[in-house]
Amino acid sequence: MPEFDLPDSMAMRPLRHPTVSDAEFRAAMAGFASSVHVVTAQRGAERIGRTATSVLSLSAQPPAILVSIDIVSRLADIIAKTGCFSLATLADDQQAIGDAFAGKVDPRERFDIGKWDAWPSGQPHLRGAVTVLDCEVIGAMETGSHVLFAGAIIEAETDTSRRPLLWHRHAYAGLNGVD
């Protein structure tokens, strides 16, 4: 354990320099190749989810990930209220699920695409994905337009025979030729 106290949140300092434009930011981020994930949550009978690429491994002890969710979204509200979320890393043949949760399908019909059931926690569980995780929120940080949720992984399944779906230059891509 560290021998110093850590704050409960991270204060963002004022900028010293102007930032790049929205167009420059989007062009730069398009150069990142990212796994495509669906972050989901359930509260009562309401299930909701969004496609996300802003996901990263946070720590091994405790095993945790970090997801970035639009702060004004219903998904952020449900995650904050339940303290739980699930994540599915989509396989390269699951583009229709990625599109559906990116807003190309009415929210009430998104869970009709793919094979969904529930984790023991009650959170949505996508079958056939590369990796699926059930997470308990252990921390959160507001960043202005988004909230970062740190989720301890309480359940995990991985299918090593599946290849991940990637997002690069505003289009889906795969891991061609990688074994």
C-alpha positions as CSV (number, residue, x, y, z in Angstrom):
1,M,0.0,0.0,0.0
2,P,1.2,3.5,-0.7
3,E,2.4,5.6,2.3
4,F,0.4,8.6,1.2
5,D,-3.3,9.6,1.2
6,L,-5.1,9.6,-2.2
7,P,-7.9,12.0,-2.9
8,D,-11.4,10.7,-3.5
9,S,-11.5,12.5,-6.8
10,M,-9.1,14.2,-9.2
11,A,-9.4,17.9,-9.6
12,M,-8.9,19.1,-13.2
13,R,-6.7,22.2,-13.3
14,P,-7.4,25.1,-15.7
15,L,-5.7,24.8,-19.1
16,R,-2.5,26.8,-19.8
17,H,-2.8,26.4,-23.5
18,P,-5.7,26.2,-26.0
19,T,-6.8,22.8,-27.0
20,V,-7.0,21.4,-30.5
21,S,-10.3,21.9,-32.4
22,D,-13.1,19.3,-32.3
23,A,-12.3,18.3,-35.9
24,E,-8.6,17.9,-35.0
25,F,-9.4,15.9,-32.0
26,R,-11.7,13.6,-33.9
27,A,-9.2,13.1,-36.7
28,A,-6.5,12.2,-34.1
29,M,-8.7,9.8,-32.3
30,A,-9.7,8.1,-35.6
31,G,-6.1,7.1,-35.9
32,F,-6.5,4.9,-32.8
33,A,-7.5,1.3,-33.4
34,S,-9.8,0.4,-30.5
35,S,-11.7,-2.7,-29.6
36,V,-15.5,-2.2,-29.9
37,H,-17.4,-2.8,-26.6
38,V,-21.0,-2.6,-25.5
39,V,-21.4,-1.3,-22.0
40,T,-24.8,-2.2,-20.5
41,A,-26.7,-1.8,-17.2
42,Q,-30.0,-2.8,-15.8
43,R,-32.2,-1.3,-13.2
44,G,-35.5,-3.1,-12.5
45,A,-37.0,-3.9,-15.9
46,E,-35.0,-1.2,-17.7
47,R,-32.0,-2.4,-19.7
48,I,-29.8,0.1,-21.5
49,G,-26.5,0.1,-23.3
50,R,-24.1,2.0,-25.6
51,T,-21.3,1.1,-27.9
52,A,-18.0,2.3,-26.5
53,T,-14.3,2.3,-27.5
54,S,-13.1,4.3,-24.4
55,V,-12.4,1.3,-22.2
56,L,-9.1,0.3,-20.6
57,S,-7.6,-2.2,-18.2
58,L,-7.2,-0.3,-14.9
59,S,-5.5,-2.7,-12.5
60,A,-4.8,-6.3,-11.7
61,Q,-5.4,-6.0,-7.9
62,P,-8.3,-5.5,-7.7
63,P,-9.0,-6.7,-11.3
64,A,-10.7,-3.6,-12.7
65,I,-11.5,-1.7,-15.9
66,L,-12.3,1.9,-16.7
67,V,-15.1,3.0,-19.0
68,S,-16.0,6.5,-20.2
69,I,-19.7,7.2,-20.4
70,D,-21.5,10.4,-21.5
71,I,-22.4,12.1,-18.2
72,V,-25.9,13.2,-19.3
73,S,-26.9,9.7,-20.7
74,R,-29.4,7.4,-19.2
75,L,-26.7,4.7,-19.1
76,A,-24.5,6.9,-16.7
77,D,-27.5,7.5,-14.5
78,I,-28.3,3.8,-14.2
79,I,-24.7,2.8,-13.6
80,A,-24.5,5.5,-10.9
81,K,-27.7,4.4,-9.2
82,T,-27.1,0.6,-9.3
83,G,-23.3,0.6,-8.8
84,C,-23.0,-2.0,-11.6
85,F,-22.4,-2.5,-15.3
86,S,-21.5,-5.1,-17.7
87,L,-19.2,-5.0,-20.7
88,A,-18.9,-7.1,-23.8
89,T,-15.9,-7.0,-26.2
90,L,-17.6,-7.6,-29.6
91,A,-16.3,-10.3,-31.9
92,D,-15.5,-9.4,-35.6
93,D,-18.9,-10.9,-36.7
94,Q,-20.9,-8.8,-34.3
95,Q,-21.0,-5.5,-36.2
96,A,-24.8,-5.4,-36.1
97,I,-24.7,-5.3,-32.3
98,G,-22.1,-2.5,-32.4
99,D,-24.3,-0.5,-34.8
100,A,-27.5,-1.1,-32.8
101,F,-25.9,0.1,-29.5
102,A,-24.3,3.1,-31.3
103,G,-27.7,4.4,-32.0
104,K,-28.7,2.9,-35.3
105,V,-31.5,0.9,-33.7
106,D,-34.3,2.1,-31.4
107,P,-33.1,1.7,-27.7
108,R,-36.1,-0.6,-27.0
109,E,-35.0,-3.0,-29.7
110,R,-31.2,-3.1,-29.2
111,F,-31.3,-6.2,-26.9
112,D,-33.2,-8.1,-29.7
113,I,-29.9,-8.2,-31.6
114,G,-27.6,-10.9,-30.4
115,K,-28.1,-13.5,-27.7
116,W,-28.6,-11.9,-24.3
117,D,-29.2,-13.3,-20.9
118,A,-28.2,-12.1,-17.4
119,W,-25.2,-12.5,-15.0
120,P,-26.0,-13.7,-11.5
121,S,-26.0,-10.0,-10.5
122,G,-28.8,-9.3,-12.9
123,Q,-26.7,-7.2,-15.3
124,P,-27.0,-8.0,-19.1
125,H,-24.8,-10.7,-20.5
126,L,-24.0,-11.0,-24.2
127,R,-23.3,-14.5,-25.5
128,G,-20.8,-15.0,-28.3
129,A,-18.6,-12.0,-27.5
130,V,-14.8,-12.2,-27.2
131,T,-14.9,-11.3,-23.6
132,V,-17.8,-10.4,-21.3
133,L,-17.4,-8.9,-17.8
134,D,-19.7,-8.1,-15.0
135,C,-18.5,-5.2,-12.9
136,E,-19.1,-3.5,-9.6
137,V,-18.4,0.2,-9.5
138,I,-15.5,1.0,-7.2
139,G,-15.0,4.6,-8.2
140,A,-16.1,7.3,-10.5
141,M,-14.7,10.6,-11.8
142,E,-16.5,13.4,-13.6
143,T,-14.5,14.9,-16.5
144,G,-16.9,17.6,-17.7
145,S,-18.8,15.8,-20.5
146,H,-18.2,12.2,-19.4
147,V,-17.9,10.2,-16.2
148,L,-15.2,7.6,-15.8
149,F,-16.4,4.5,-14.0
150,A,-13.9,2.2,-12.4
151,G,-15.4,-1.3,-12.3
152,A,-14.1,-4.2,-10.3
153,I,-14.6,-7.4,-12.4
154,I,-16.7,-9.8,-10.4
155,E,-17.4,-12.3,-13.2
156,A,-15.6,-12.8,-16.5
157,E,-15.8,-15.1,-19.6
158,T,-13.4,-15.2,-22.5
159,D,-13.7,-17.1,-25.8
160,T,-10.1,-17.4,-27.1
161,S,-11.4,-18.7,-30.4
162,R,-13.1,-15.4,-31.2
163,R,-11.4,-12.3,-32.8
164,P,-12.2,-8.8,-31.6
165,L,-14.1,-6.2,-33.7
166,L,-12.0,-3.1,-34.1
167,W,-12.9,0.6,-34.8
168,H,-10.3,2.5,-36.9
169,R,-10.7,5.6,-39.2
170,H,-14.5,5.7,-38.6
171,A,-15.0,2.1,-39.8
172,Y,-15.0,-1.5,-38.4
173,A,-11.8,-3.5,-38.9
174,G,-10.5,-6.9,-37.9
175,L,-7.2,-8.5,-37.0
176,N,-6.5,-9.9,-40.4
177,G,-3.7,-12.4,-40.4
178,V,-3.1,-12.4,-36.6
179,D,-3.1,-15.8,-34.9
